[in-house]
Amino acid sequence: MKAKSMFQTVVALFVFLFPLAYSPGPGNMFFAANGARFGFRATIPANIGYHVATWIVTLFIGLGFARAVNSQPQVFAVLKVAGSVYVFWLAWKLFRSGALTGQEVAKPASFFDGVVLLILNPKAYVIIVLMFTQFLDHGDPRWLVGVIATVFTINNLIAFVVWTMIGDQIAARFRTPATARKLNMVFGIILAVVAVWMLLS
């Protein structure tokens, strides 16, 4: 592939992904809520976990995993339910922590939580498959799959960072011991809404 056509492909890919990545979807809301409750730095492990998983999953789908998944549509149904249950469990932990004292305090999402959130997010698979149908043609070199996966991951990472920073800035003035209990409950409810959103979308 010539440099010029590669540049055009990357630009077109960013344009294609922009509304999908930066609109207020479940992933963005999840990290915005965590950023608001715990601050930007505390969300970095989960963000890294999510996007390491994003790159690996995208690469596998681009190399042909999509055909196996498409041949078994029930996989999407299982992922949708499992993902919603997992996010709802995280929401319950956060909500319940608002009523506790002592050592039982709310904790930010971990690297592992980020990985699981991506793996159990069926919408991510749909977007990835759609992306490859638009930007990968028969006969294209296999390394192009890696380029597309990398661009997709970087674009998604930037979007999540933006939403996390927005959540962090909005809640900064309210993040005090006196308001911690209410913040836990509010953002627990937000994550519960995200769980329902994932299930119904």
C-alpha positions as CSV (number, residue, x, y, z in Angstrom):
1,M,0.0,0.0,0.0
2,K,1.4,3.4,-1.0
3,A,2.1,6.0,1.7
4,K,-0.5,8.3,0.3
5,S,-3.3,5.7,0.3
6,M,-2.3,4.6,3.8
7,F,-2.6,8.2,5.0
8,Q,-6.0,8.5,3.3
9,T,-7.1,5.3,4.9
10,V,-6.0,6.4,8.4
11,V,-7.7,9.8,8.0
12,A,-10.9,8.2,6.7
13,L,-10.8,5.7,9.6
14,F,-10.5,8.5,12.2
15,V,-13.5,10.3,10.6
16,F,-15.5,7.1,10.6
17,L,-14.7,6.3,14.2
18,F,-15.1,9.9,15.6
19,P,-18.9,9.8,16.2
20,L,-18.8,6.2,17.5
21,A,-15.9,6.9,19.9
22,Y,-16.8,10.3,21.3
23,S,-20.5,10.1,21.6
24,P,-21.8,9.3,25.2
25,G,-21.9,5.5,25.0
26,P,-21.6,3.0,27.8
27,G,-17.8,2.8,27.8
28,N,-17.4,6.6,27.9
29,M,-20.0,6.9,30.7
30,F,-18.3,4.1,32.7
31,F,-15.0,5.9,32.7
32,A,-16.6,9.4,33.2
33,A,-18.3,8.1,36.3
34,N,-15.0,6.5,37.6
35,G,-13.1,9.7,36.8
36,A,-15.7,11.8,38.6
37,R,-15.6,9.6,41.7
38,F,-11.9,8.8,42.0
39,G,-10.0,11.3,39.8
40,F,-8.3,10.8,36.5
41,R,-5.1,9.1,37.7
42,A,-7.1,6.4,39.6
43,T,-8.7,5.3,36.3
44,I,-5.5,4.8,34.4
45,P,-5.1,1.0,35.2
46,A,-8.6,0.2,34.0
47,N,-8.1,2.4,30.9
48,I,-4.9,0.6,30.1
49,G,-6.6,-2.8,30.7
50,Y,-9.5,-1.9,28.5
51,H,-7.4,-0.8,25.6
52,V,-4.8,-3.6,25.7
53,A,-7.8,-5.9,25.4
54,T,-9.2,-3.7,22.7
55,W,-6.1,-4.0,20.6
56,I,-5.8,-7.7,21.0
57,V,-9.5,-8.4,20.3
58,T,-9.5,-6.1,17.3
59,L,-6.4,-7.8,15.9
60,F,-8.0,-11.3,16.3
61,I,-11.2,-10.2,14.7
62,G,-9.4,-8.6,11.8
63,L,-7.4,-11.8,11.2
64,G,-10.6,-13.9,10.8
65,F,-12.1,-14.4,14.3
66,A,-15.2,-12.4,13.1
67,R,-16.3,-15.2,10.8
68,A,-16.3,-17.7,13.7
69,V,-18.3,-15.3,15.9
70,N,-20.8,-14.5,13.1
71,S,-21.5,-18.2,12.6
72,Q,-22.6,-18.4,16.3
73,P,-24.9,-15.4,16.9
74,Q,-25.8,-16.7,20.4
75,V,-22.3,-15.6,21.4
76,F,-23.4,-12.0,21.2
77,A,-26.4,-12.7,23.4
78,V,-24.3,-14.3,26.0
79,L,-21.8,-11.5,26.0
80,K,-24.5,-8.9,26.2
81,V,-26.0,-10.5,29.3
82,A,-22.7,-11.3,31.0
83,G,-21.4,-7.8,30.3
84,S,-24.5,-6.1,31.7
85,V,-24.4,-8.3,34.8
86,Y,-20.7,-7.5,35.4
87,V,-21.1,-3.7,35.1
88,F,-24.2,-3.9,37.4
89,W,-22.1,-5.8,39.9
90,L,-19.5,-3.0,39.8
91,A,-22.3,-0.5,40.2
92,W,-23.6,-2.3,43.2
93,K,-20.2,-2.4,44.9
94,L,-19.8,1.4,44.4
95,F,-23.4,2.2,45.5
96,R,-23.1,0.0,48.6
97,S,-19.8,1.5,49.6
98,G,-21.5,4.8,50.1
99,A,-23.3,3.4,53.1
100,L,-20.2,1.9,54.8
101,T,-17.4,3.2,56.9
102,G,-14.0,2.1,58.0
103,Q,-12.0,-0.2,55.8
104,E,-14.9,-0.9,53.4
105,V,-14.5,2.0,51.0
106,A,-15.1,2.5,47.3
107,K,-12.3,1.5,45.0
108,P,-11.7,2.5,41.4
109,A,-11.9,0.0,38.6
110,S,-8.8,-2.1,38.1
111,F,-6.8,-3.2,35.1
112,F,-8.7,-6.5,35.3
113,D,-12.0,-4.7,35.3
114,G,-11.0,-2.8,32.2
115,V,-10.1,-6.0,30.4
116,V,-13.4,-7.7,31.4
117,L,-15.4,-4.7,30.5
118,L,-14.1,-4.8,26.9
119,I,-14.4,-8.6,26.5
120,L,-18.0,-8.6,27.7
121,N,-19.0,-5.6,25.6
122,P,-20.9,-6.9,22.6
123,K,-21.2,-3.4,21.1
124,A,-17.4,-3.3,20.8
125,Y,-17.5,-6.4,18.6
126,V,-20.2,-5.0,16.4
127,I,-18.2,-1.8,15.8
128,I,-15.0,-3.7,15.2
129,V,-16.6,-6.0,12.6
130,L,-18.3,-3.0,10.9
131,M,-15.0,-1.2,10.8
132,F,-13.2,-4.0,9.1
133,T,-16.0,-4.5,6.5
134,Q,-15.5,-0.8,5.5
135,F,-11.7,-0.6,5.6
136,L,-10.3,-4.0,4.9
137,D,-10.6,-5.4,1.3
138,H,-9.8,-8.9,0.0
139,G,-6.2,-9.1,-0.8
140,D,-5.0,-6.4,1.5
141,P,-1.8,-7.3,3.4
142,R,-2.2,-8.8,6.8
143,W,-0.1,-6.0,8.4
144,L,-2.9,-3.6,7.5
145,V,-5.0,-5.4,10.2
146,G,-2.5,-4.3,12.8
147,V,-2.6,-0.7,11.5
148,I,-6.4,-0.5,11.7
149,A,-6.4,-2.2,15.1
150,T,-3.8,0.4,16.4
151,V,-5.7,3.4,15.0
152,F,-9.0,2.1,16.4
153,T,-7.4,1.6,19.9
154,I,-5.6,4.9,20.0
155,N,-8.8,6.8,18.9
156,N,-10.8,5.0,21.5
157,L,-8.2,5.6,24.2
158,I,-8.3,9.4,23.5
159,A,-12.1,9.4,23.7
160,F,-12.0,7.7,27.0
161,V,-9.4,10.0,28.4
162,V,-11.5,13.0,27.4
163,W,-14.6,11.6,29.0
164,T,-12.6,10.6,32.2
165,M,-11.2,14.1,32.4
166,I,-14.7,15.6,32.0
167,G,-16.0,13.5,34.8
168,D,-13.0,14.4,37.0
169,Q,-13.4,18.1,36.4
170,I,-17.1,18.1,37.0
171,A,-16.8,16.3,40.4
172,A,-13.6,17.9,41.6
173,R,-15.3,20.6,43.6
174,F,-17.5,18.0,45.3
175,R,-14.9,15.3,46.1
176,T,-14.6,15.7,49.9
177,P,-15.1,13.3,52.8
178,A,-18.5,14.9,53.5
179,T,-19.8,14.2,50.0
180,A,-18.1,10.8,49.4
181,R,-21.1,8.8,50.4
182,K,-23.5,10.7,48.1
183,L,-21.0,10.5,45.2
184,N,-20.7,6.8,45.7
185,M,-24.4,6.3,45.5
186,V,-24.9,8.7,42.5
187,F,-22.2,7.1,40.4
188,G,-23.3,3.6,41.4
189,I,-26.7,4.5,39.9
190,I,-25.0,5.9,36.8
191,L,-23.1,2.6,36.3
192,A,-26.3,0.7,36.9
193,V,-27.9,2.7,34.1
194,V,-24.9,1.8,31.9
195,A,-25.5,-1.9,32.7
196,V,-29.1,-1.6,31.6
197,W,-28.0,0.4,28.5
198,M,-25.6,-2.4,27.5
199,L,-28.4,-5.0,27.9
200,L,-31.0,-3.2,25.9
201,S,-28.8,-1.7,23.1
